[in-house]
Amino acid sequence: MFRKLLPVILLMLMLLLFWGCEKSPTGAELSFDEAAIKNAILDNPDGYFTYGDYYGERDVKKAEMQTTWWRQPTSVDEIDITMNIDTLNDSAYVIVSGEVSGIFHIYEYDTIPPDTIAHYMKSMKDNITRFAIFKHYADSIGYRGWRLEKISGAKITSYPNTVGIDSIRIECESYPNTVIGDPLALVDKEAILSFAPGEEVSLTIYSDDNVYAFFHARGHHFGYCRWWRWEFDEAGSGAWSGAWQTPEMPGVRMVAFDILHKNTLDDHEYQYDSNVWVFPYRIE
């Protein structure tokens, strides 16, 4: 009886081996290549996947004359990141998603310098989404030959959420009049936003009248290591405008366009309610 079943058993084992050990362009099991791509994203050697600087900054501008605020994640180093990788031939399509929990701090005071400071805290939860495409190069060293080919911006949405950015406008010598309406659109890594050192840039966020708008970036006078935030001025009809002078040091960094529902800052009982678009950019 066993001899009769032996060919069937061997066939089943062969099929299991075929299905269970799917190969990738490197010739190895697919799981090894997925691990290499994940490491490339987490190691972030070229700066394309940076977004953690958006959290945790204490030294900030004021939303209003007598209000200061900042986001405190439970731990930037322990943000819950999930990566879904779909490999087809020599390309890997990646969805990066994450969840950040923490506290949104608000400080209110009557005078400058303040005599007394009232401190309010709100529960904070953000969901992060971004896309990327990696391509395999057989002669490339490191990360099993996988190299970033295209990348999107990141969209960070609070939970719960009622506000959203409609679009942003960039006006400068490098981009005379450029409107971005989708932060998750994939672009070639060499075609990300690029500016000259010290370039003067006019920025507009289009949203609603019921928000405050902010901009997070490295400032011209603070070099590579100084992270800063500016409040945009209300221009009417849901438009918010501001200006930025790019850093002097070459490299890939990030900018964040940030809106908060006005009641997030003005009403102590209202929820944390936010939407942020993050983009990599290059100084060259």
N, C-alpha and C positions, 0 to 999 in steps of 0.2 A: 504493500500500500504506500509506504513512504517513498519507494522508488518511483512510483507513478506520480506522486505529488512533487518530487524534487524539481523537475523542470519548471513547474508553475511557481514554486517558491523562489527559484533563482531569477526568474523573469520579474517577479514582484520586487526582489531586492535590487535588481538593476534599475527598475523604474524609480524606486525610492532614491537611489543614488543620483539618478539623472535629475529628478525634481529637487532634491534636497541640497545639491551642490551646484547651483546655478553659477555659471562663470561670467566674469565681467571682461572688459577689454584688456585688463592686465593678465588674464588667464588664471587669476586666483578666485577663490570664493567671493561672491558679491559682498558678503558682510565685511570683508577686509577693506574693500574699496569704500564702502559707506563709512566705515570708521575713519579712514584717511580723510574723506571729505569733511566729516564732522570736526576732526582735529584742525583742519585748515580754517574752518569757520571760527572755532573757539580760540585758536592761537592768534588769528587775525593779524598775520605778519605785516600786511600792507595797509591796515587801517580801514578797510572798506566796511567792516561789520561793527564798527564802534557805535554804541548808543548809551553806554552806562554813564557817561559824563552828564547826561541829562538829569540824572538823579543825584540827590545828596548834597547839592551846593548850598551853603549857608549864606555866603556873602553875596547878596543879590540886590537888584534895584527894587523900588517900591511899586506895588500895584496902584496904590493911591498915596497921597501925601503922608498918611499916618498908618500905613499897613505894610507889613513885610511878611513874606511867606516862603516856604520851601518844602520840597518833597523828601521824605526819609524812607527809603525802602528798608525792608527787614534786613536784607543784605544784598548789595549789588553783586557780590561774588557768588551768591547762591540763587540767582534768578533762574526760575524754572523754565528751561529752554527745551523745546521739542523740535526735532528735524525730521521731516519726511522726505526721503530721497528716492526718486524713480529713475533708474538707469536704463538708457536706451542706446545701444551701440556705444559710441564714444562720448556720449553726453549724459550728464546727470542733472535732473531737474529737482530743485530743492525748495521746500517750504519751511521757513524758520518761524516758529511761533513761540511765544513766551508769556509768562504771567508774573507780574510784579505786585507784591502786596507791601503795605507799609502804612505810614502816617503822613498826612498832609498838615503841616504846621502853619498857623496864622498868628502873627504878633501885631497887636494894636496898641498905639500910644498917642498921647495928646500933644506932646511938645517935642521939639528937637533941640538938644538931646532930651530923651524921654525921662520924666520923673518916675512914672510907673508904666509897666508893660503888662497887658492882658494877653494870655497865651491860650489859644484854642486849637484843638486837635480833631481831625476828621479821619475816618478810616479811608484808606486809599487802595484801589485795586486797578491795575492797568493790564490790558491785553496787547501784545506786540505781534505784528505780522510783517514778514518781508519775504521776497523771492530771490532766487539766484540760479544761475546755470553754470555748471562746471564742465570742462572738456578735458578729455584724456589725451596726453601727449606721451608717446612711448619713450622719447628721448629726454623727458623732463625728470629732474631729480627732486625728490621730496614729495611727500603726500602721495606716494605711489603713482606719480605722474599726473595727478588731477590739478587743474589750474582754473581759477575763476575766469569765466568768460563774460557773463552778464550779471547785473545786479539791479535790484530795485531799491527805492527808499524803504523806510519803515513807517508803518502806521500804528500809532499807539492810542488806544481808545479806552477810556475809563469804563468801569462797570459798577453801577449803571451809567448810562450816557444819554444826553439829550442834545449835545452840541456837535457841530462838525465844521471842518474847513472845506469850503467850496473849491478854492484854487488859490495859488500864489502868483505874484507877478515880480519879475526880476528886471531891473533896468540899470545898465552900466555899459561901459565901453565893450566888455566882452559879450554882453547880452543886451542889445539896445531895447528890446521889448519882448520878453519871453514869459509865457504863462504856462504854469504846470497845474494840471487838473487831476492827475492820478499819481499818488506817491508810490504805487505798487507797479508802475510800468517798468518793464525791464529795459535796461540800456547797456550797451557795451561798456566794460569797465574803463576803457580809454575815452569814452564819451560822457563821463559824469561831468557835473558842473565844474568848470575850471576858471580860475581867476588869476589875475596878475597880483604880485605882492603889493599890498597897500592900496588896492583898487577901491574906489568909492562906489558903493552899491545902494540903490534905492529899492526898497522892498515893500510889497503890499500883500496883506492877507485879506481874502474875501470870505466872510462868514455871515454872522448875524449881528444885530445891534445889542443883543443881550449877553455879549461876551467881553472879556478883556483879552488882548492879544499880546504875545511876547515873542522874543527871538533869542535863541541860545546859540552861542558860537565862541570861538577864540577871537579875542579882540586884537586890534592892530597894535596897541601899546602894551599888551600883556604877553606877547610871544606865544610860543608853543604850549606852555604849561598853564596858562591862565584861562580859566573857563568863566564866561560872563553872560549876563542876561540883560536884555533891554526891553522896556515896555514900548509898544507901538501906540501912536496917536490915532484917535478915532477921526476918520475922514468923512464919515457919513455914509448912509445906505449900506451898512454892513462892511465897509472897507476900513482897514487899519493899516497905517503907513509908518515906516521907520527907515533908518539909514544904518549902514554898516561899512566899516573900513576893514578890508581883509587883512589877515596876518602877513607878516613879512617872510616868515620861514616857509620854504617849500615843503610839500608833503600832502598826504591825503588825510582829511579830518572830517568832521560832521557839523552840520547845522540843524537846528530844530525850530520849527514854526509851531507855536504853542498857543492854544486858546483855553480859557476857563470860563465857565458860566459865571456871570457877575455875582450870582447868589453864593457861589462857592466861597467867595471872599467877603461878601457883604452880609450874608445871613448865616449866623452861627449854627442854625439847625439844618441848613440845606446840605445836601450830599456833595461829595467831591465829584466834579463833572468836567471832563477834560477831553480834548482831542489834540494830538501832536503828529506832525509830519516831520520825519527825519531823513536827511539826504547826505550821502557822502559828497565831498567836493575836493578839488585839488588846487593847490597853489603852485604855479609853475612860472 
